[in-house]
Amino acid sequence: LLTAAVAGCGERAPVAGVAAVGRGTVTEVVEAPATVTPRATVTLAAPADGTVATLAVRDGQQVRAGTVLVRVDSPSAQRRLREVRQADARAAAAVGTTVGATVPTRAPAGVDAVQVRADAEARRAFGGARAAALLISEESVRAQALAAVATAESQYAAARAAAQEVLRRVNAGLAGLSAAITALSEAQRIQTRAAVAVAEQAVGALDVRAPISGVVSLGGPAGAPRPDLSAASGSLSPDLQQALAAAGGGQPSSDVVAAGVPVRAGQPVVTLTDVSALTLAAEVDETDVLLVRAGVPAAIELDAVPDATYRGRVTSVDLTPTQTARGGVTYRVRLTLDGGTRPDGRAAPLPRPGMNAVARLRVREARDALSVPASAVLREGGRDVVWVAQDGRARRRDVVLGAQGEDRVQVVGGLRDGEQVVVRGADRLRDGQQLRR
C-alpha cells in the first residue's frame, strides 16, 4: 500500500491508504451452518395392539430391505379378520335371495329401510376399514389398503345406483322385488369384501419388515408421538371411535421393545438409518440463497473434527423458507458429503448423522478479474462506490461489482486497471479533497 496525507479547507486531514486496481482470481464464498444427515431414516410402528412375539434384530445391527424385524401377536387383529370374514359370508349368502312376491304394484317401505340400513352399515364399514388401514405401519401396505377402501367405495356407489334403478323399476311394475333385494345385497357384499381385504393386509403387516437397508435402533425417536387419527375417526361409529382412542393416537409411547412386551397400535418399535451415503443439510440466509445453485462446490468443516476439511457439492435448494428463532429467513440447501483430509494428508474420520458443521459454498469465481481490496468499497445511497486518487485529488466513483471475496472484490464497471483507490480513511473524504504524498 502507498500512504498519503489528505488535507483540505485548512483542517488536519486523516491519513489514508491507497492501492492499485489489479487483476487476479476472486472467489466468493457463502458460509452456512449445517448438519450431517443420513441417506434415509424410517421409523416403523406396531401395526396393531398386541405383544412382541419375536424380536429378530438387535440394536446397531445392519439389515437388508425386506428383513423381518419384529413379529407382533395381535389377538384383536385376528379377531377383526374373523369378524369381517363372517360378515362377508353372510353378505355372500344374501346375494340372490328372493322374496315371495314377484311383481308388486309398489316396493314395500321395508325395502327402503333396508337401503337406509345398508348405507349406514357401508359408512361404518368403510370408516372402520380406513381406520384399520391407517394403523398399518409399513407405508406401501398402508397405501394399498387405503387404495382398496377407495376402490370399494366407488364400486359401492355404482352398485347403490344400480339398486336404486331396480327399485324404480319395481315401483313401476317392471321388475320383481327379489331383484331389488339382490341388488342391495350385492352392494353390501362390496363393502364386506373391502373390509376383508384390509383386515387381511393388517394381519399380514404383523410381520414388521425393513422397507430400506440400514442400521437398527430399537424404538423410535425420544418423545415421538404416534399417528393422530382423530381426523379419520370423525365419521366412525362410537365403538370404532372408542377403539381408536384406546389405541392412544397422538400420545407419546414408550420406546422399550423386547420379546413379550405389550405394544399399542402406532407405537414406534424400530428405527432404521441408512448411512450408506451421508449428506449435509445447510441453512442459507435469504440474502445469499439466490447465488446458490445445484453443482456449487463446498468446503465443509465439522465441529467434531475442526482440523479436517471435507468436500461437498450442492444437490438441491428448497423453495420453501424456514423461519429462524430471531425472525430471519433461511432456505434449506442439501449437499453431498465426501471424504475429508487432515492437514498432514491423513484421511479424516467418517462423520455421524446429527453432527454440526459449517459449509463454505464457493458460489462465484472470477479468474483474471479486475479487482480491488474489499476495504476500498463503500455502500452509499444504495450504490457501491470507491474513492479514486486522480490528479492528486480524491474523486468519488460509482462501481459495479461482481464476485465478492473475503479480501478482494471484482469490479466489472467503473474502474480501469492501474488506477489508485483509497483503502483506508475513505469514509472521511469529500469529493475533490487534495491528496498529499
SULMO-V322327 format. One line per field, one symbol per residue. ss: DSSP state (H for helix, E for strand, C for the rest). burial: # if it has 24 or more other ideal C-beta (glycine too) atoms within 12 Angstrom, else .. Layout:
ss: ???
burial: ???
This chain:
ss: CEEEEEEECCECCCEEEEEECEEEEEEEEEEEEEEEECCEEEEEECCCCEEEEEECCCCCCEECCCCEEEEEECHHHHHHHHHHHHHHHHHHHHCCCCCCCCCCCCCCHHHHHHHHHHHHHHHHHHHHHHHHHHCCCCHHHHHHHHHHHHHHHHHHHHHHHHHHHHHHHHHCCCCCHHHHHHHHHHHHHHHHHHHHHHHHHHHHCCEEECCCCEEEEECCCCCCECCCCHHHHCCCCHHHHHHHHHCCCCCECCCCCCCCCEECCCCEEEEEEECCCCEEEEEEECCCHHHCCCCCEEEEEECCEEEEEEEEEEEEEEEEEEECCCCCEEEEEEEECCCEEECCCCECCCCCCCCEEEEEEEEEEEEEEEEEEHHHCEEECCEEEEEEEECCEEEEEECEEEEECCCEEEEEECCCCCCEEEEECHHHCCCCCEEEC
burial: ...#.#.......#.#######.#.##############.############..###.....#...########.##..##..#..##..#..##...#....#..#...#..##..##.##################..##..##.##..##.##..##.###.##..#....#.############################################...#.##.#..##.##...#..##..###...###.#...###############.##########.##.##...#######..#..###.####.#............########..#.......#..#.#.##########.#..##########.....######....####.#.#####..####..##...########..#...###..
